């Protein structure tokens, strides 16, 4: 299956609730590569590459997030994969 790249911006109560760490753990279980990082405005950015099925699973998880999170909105841009990531991690 062809790999794709999704760029997600998650809004809500998503900083200070282990959203990035939980996203990293979930992404690694699903098998996607990329990163998660906090944005200065309180949102979280996730860039992930994988198959459509893998990325859909990650998006579905991101809609809920960890127990302490509250997700209000997710913006998604679907792009061509670049293959630049060897795994999934947290960026600061």
C-alpha positions as CSV (number, residue, x, y, z in Angstrom):
1,X,0.0,0.0,0.0
2,X,1.1,3.5,-0.7
3,X,2.4,5.6,2.2
4,X,0.8,9.0,2.8
5,X,1.6,11.9,5.0
6,X,-1.0,13.6,7.2
7,X,-0.4,16.9,9.0
8,X,-2.8,17.3,12.0
9,X,-3.4,20.3,14.2
10,X,-5.3,19.4,17.4
11,X,-7.1,22.0,19.4
12,X,-8.6,21.8,22.9
13,X,-7.0,20.9,26.2
14,X,-4.1,19.1,24.7
15,X,-1.0,20.5,26.4
16,X,0.0,19.4,29.9
17,X,-2.1,16.2,29.7
18,X,0.5,13.8,28.2
19,X,-1.0,14.2,24.7
20,X,2.3,14.1,22.9
21,X,3.7,11.1,24.9
22,X,0.4,9.2,24.4
23,X,0.4,10.0,20.7
24,X,4.0,8.8,20.4
25,X,3.1,5.5,22.1
26,X,0.0,5.0,20.0
27,X,1.8,5.9,16.7
28,X,4.5,3.4,17.5
29,X,2.0,0.7,18.1
30,X,0.2,1.5,14.9
31,X,3.4,1.6,13.0
32,X,3.4,5.2,11.6
33,X,6.4,7.5,11.6
34,X,6.6,11.2,12.2
35,X,6.4,13.5,15.3
36,X,4.2,15.3,17.7
37,X,5.0,18.7,19.2
38,X,3.4,21.5,21.2
39,X,2.7,24.7,19.4
40,X,3.0,28.1,21.2
41,X,-0.7,28.8,20.9
42,X,-1.7,25.7,23.0
43,X,-2.4,23.3,20.1
44,X,-0.5,20.2,19.2
45,X,0.9,19.4,15.8
46,X,1.2,15.9,14.6
47,X,2.9,14.9,11.3
48,X,2.6,11.2,10.5
49,X,3.4,9.0,7.6
50,X,1.9,5.5,6.9
51,X,-0.8,3.8,5.0
52,X,-4.3,5.2,4.8
53,X,-5.5,2.6,7.3
54,X,-2.7,3.4,9.8
55,X,-3.3,7.1,9.5
56,X,-7.0,6.7,9.9
57,X,-6.4,4.7,13.2
58,X,-4.1,7.5,14.4
59,X,-6.6,10.2,13.6
60,X,-9.3,8.3,15.4
61,X,-7.1,8.1,18.5
62,X,-6.2,11.8,18.2
63,X,-9.9,12.6,18.3
64,X,-10.1,11.3,21.9
65,X,-6.5,11.6,23.1
66,X,-5.4,10.5,26.6
67,X,-8.0,10.5,29.5
68,X,-7.1,14.1,30.7
69,X,-7.4,15.7,27.3
70,X,-10.3,17.4,25.6
71,X,-10.1,17.6,21.9
72,X,-12.3,20.4,20.3
73,X,-11.1,20.2,16.7
74,X,-8.6,18.6,14.4
75,X,-7.4,20.2,11.1
76,X,-6.0,17.7,8.6
77,X,-3.9,18.3,5.5
78,X,-3.3,15.1,3.4
79,X,0.0,15.2,1.6
80,X,2.5,13.0,-0.2
81,X,4.8,11.0,2.0
82,X,8.5,12.1,2.0
83,X,10.0,9.1,3.8
84,X,12.1,11.4,6.0
85,X,11.2,9.7,9.3
86,X,12.6,6.5,10.7
87,X,10.2,6.3,13.6
88,X,7.8,8.4,15.6
89,X,9.0,10.8,18.3
90,X,8.3,14.0,20.3
91,X,9.8,17.3,19.1
92,X,10.4,20.2,21.4
